[in-house]
Amino acid sequence: MTVVWELASVVSVLEDIKGFKAMTKSSNLIQGKMWIAIVIFLKLHFAKLGIQILFESIVVDTESLFGVAGRLGIGFLCLLMLVKVFLFGLVIQTVIYFACKSYHHENIDKSLLSDHLEVYLGEYVPVKAKDAQLEEFDV
């Protein structure tokens, strides 16, 4: 169920489908690749669990061998590792989405996808070459 839920979040971002329809779409997409997706997501969850155990055993445990500075440093490293695992997980979810679409021979319309994702840019204005040139100013 977690695999379907995580894939549904990708479906809701990359397509105009929300809620239960996204869950149904992701459930249909994951058919045939379920075990591969389960193994990948289990590895990601075990990595998160390992980081949490490391954090709790060294940073939270007041009787650890490290001082305050060492515990802060290890806590910061755990934070960096956790951010990397989360970002890697988001990329993996997107790759699984496209792999499942390809497996089911569904068309991936790149121009439609590009137009759909432009909504998330907001007020973004691309920089033109002349805007990026440094100009001399009289002082």
C-alpha atoms as one frame of an Amber mdcrd trajectory, in Angstrom:
protein
   0.000   0.000   0.000   2.871   2.386   0.749   4.329   1.826  -2.721   0.986
   2.699  -4.326   0.650   5.758  -2.079   4.115   7.062  -2.950   3.546   6.466
  -6.657   0.178   8.233  -6.394   1.967  11.360  -5.189   4.052  11.318  -8.378
   0.937  10.711 -10.501  -0.810  13.677  -8.890   2.138  15.962  -9.722   2.859
  14.757 -13.258  -0.737  14.257 -14.410  -4.030  16.046 -13.841  -5.294  13.284
 -11.549  -5.885  13.738  -7.812  -7.169  11.705  -4.864  -8.630   8.250  -5.348
  -8.190   8.450  -9.122  -4.443   8.930  -8.598  -4.411   5.941  -6.239  -6.231
   3.806  -8.812  -3.915   4.977 -11.596  -0.801   4.224  -9.526  -2.196   0.829
  -8.534  -2.732  -0.014 -12.197   0.696   1.313 -13.168   2.574  -0.661 -10.525
   1.151  -3.999 -11.710   4.003  -6.104 -13.089   6.721  -4.120 -11.326   5.390
  -4.429  -7.776   8.207  -6.546  -6.313  10.943  -4.389  -7.779   9.277  -1.266
  -6.372   8.781  -2.928  -2.973  12.471  -3.877  -2.769  13.574  -0.373  -3.740
  11.261   1.328  -1.241  12.246  -1.120   1.512  15.898  -0.240   0.949  15.058
   3.446   1.208  13.058   2.917   4.402  15.867   0.821   5.919  18.320   3.631
   5.110  16.023   6.111   6.909  15.703   3.707   9.835  19.487   3.284  10.025
  19.981   7.046  10.128  17.344   7.336  12.851  18.984   4.595  14.960  22.397
   6.238  14.525  20.954   9.608  15.555  19.181   8.222  18.602  22.119   6.117
  19.784  24.754   8.848  19.501  23.046  12.252  19.600  20.009  11.663  21.808
  21.699   9.260  24.244  23.287  11.510  26.859  25.654   8.761  27.996  27.420
   8.437  24.631  31.190   8.715  24.378  31.029  11.914  22.331  30.950  15.387
  23.847  28.462  18.086  23.003  30.432  19.255  19.953  30.807  15.703  18.659
  27.118  14.998  19.135  26.208  18.210  17.298  28.538  17.302  14.433  27.134
  13.789  14.143  23.608  15.183  14.359  24.374  17.514  11.462  25.823  14.609
   9.450  22.678  12.579  10.155  20.592  15.506   8.912  22.621  15.691   5.694
  22.306  11.944   5.140  18.559  12.072   5.751  18.109  14.929   3.271  20.076
  12.975   0.657  17.969   9.859   1.208  14.715  11.856   0.937  15.811  13.589
  -2.269  17.066  10.316  -3.723  13.698   8.770  -2.830  11.850  11.486  -4.749
  14.008  10.851  -7.808  13.477   7.089  -7.496   9.693   7.565  -7.281   9.750
   9.531 -10.525  11.946   6.932 -12.245   9.610   4.144 -11.118   6.643   6.124
 -12.469   8.232   6.461 -15.914   9.441   2.843 -15.892   5.925   1.614 -15.103
   4.413   3.826 -17.813   6.915   2.407 -20.273   6.216  -1.155 -19.115   2.508
  -0.675 -19.839   3.302   0.944 -23.211   1.644   4.209 -22.208   2.539   7.282
 -24.203   4.725   9.872 -22.459   3.920  13.180 -24.118   6.930  15.344 -23.293
   5.422  18.596 -24.562   2.230  18.066 -22.524   4.325  17.178 -19.468   6.452
  20.287 -19.949   3.366  22.485 -20.233   1.855  20.860 -17.134   5.017  21.365
 -15.057   5.347  25.031 -16.059   2.475  25.737 -13.663   4.861  25.064 -10.771
   7.319  27.741 -11.940   5.086  30.617 -10.918   6.429  34.034 -11.904   9.703
  32.650 -13.256  11.110  34.700 -16.131  14.035  33.153 -18.009  17.230  35.193
 -18.111  18.170  36.479 -21.559  21.769  36.701 -22.743  21.733  40.507 -22.794
  20.436  40.599 -19.190  23.356  38.497 -17.997  26.023  40.833 -19.443  27.879
  43.013 -17.005  27.574  46.672 -17.807  29.836  49.516 -16.848  28.308  52.128
 -14.593  29.521  55.675 -14.169  30.152  56.417 -10.521
